[in-house]
């Protein structure tokens, strides 16, 4: 089996599983309890908080644990909107955001908020000029992802942060779920006020994530009750998941050449595919600096994504069509449509995504599988 759907989720690292098992067996106290087992659990939670804070070069008190990226995005956007609605009711985002941002914006629109959805170029990148021009006296938040989950294009977060620094009352949220622990991004250096991450994207466990909240930024909590996480996020801590996430972060430090090898494999893969198969379209930016090299998006006009995904599965290769959160919907990719692709091109896309345990041989075998499968499917379409 060749697993190349790492942007949807990664295989949990064995060392992470080992840590979580140990915690479940031996550190099962509630971190809010006053007795020894509770104190031991609390210390573990705070140790994990320090690990994640170090990765982001921020203070541990600025790290808030969530159930994952979706909750972190919802909390950041809805929390700011509720907290600052008396100041203004305008939000800015892009047309290519993850559903956990895009759908939140749509929901807020139904409640009377004005949302600007900025367009992107053919590579899926937003213009910093467009961001600044969209600002109004009513704007309270700009939310833009770091790495696009479907095509891998990197947004100009640092330049956008520099522009927004001139408007201190406007907060900047970044969905860094597809980049955290892979492509460095330090919130303070980039002028980011809130930043979302999720453990299962870098070989950690599912069901745990975090939200960076810059010191002195106030947001309204989504969950209330016990007052955990400084009142921002009530609920008993998922201690095994938090410990597993921290372990996964530590393990990423061993992957010093991950981006370089992915870039090399991606370039070789694309050269091979585009020379052997036609028609094929490469989606998103493919330059070294403008893209996350571990994500490859291809369109094969005339074929259907789901048919191609299942045909590759029969070859033992697992990839996906668009975002995992919307891959079961038989509609053209919203992201690809925003980039200028036609319905047919958007309906024929697949995403190949690498993880820390992906090998060169697996990428090469995936290319060969495509070269075998695509012509057969194209022939079937012609016959019909």
Secondary structure, DSSP 8 states (H G I E B T S, - for coil): -EE-BTTT-----HHHHHHHHHHHHH--S-TT-SSHHHHHHHHHHHHHHHHHHHHHTS-GGGEEEESSHHHHHHHHHHHHHHHHTTT--EEEEETT--HHHHHHHHHHHHTT-EEEEE---TTS---HHHHHHH--TTEEEEE--SB-TTT-BB--HHHHHHHHTT-TTSEEEEE-TTTTTTS---HHHHT-SEEEEEGGGTT--TT-EEEEE-TT-----S--SS-TGGGTS-S---HHHHHHHHHHHHHHTT-TTHHHHHHHHHHHHHHHHHHH-SS-EEES--STTTB-TTEEEEE-TTS-HHHHHHHHHHTTEE-BSS-TTTTTS-S--HHHHHTT--HHHHHTEEEEE--TT--HHHHHHHHHHHHHHHHHHHHHHHH-
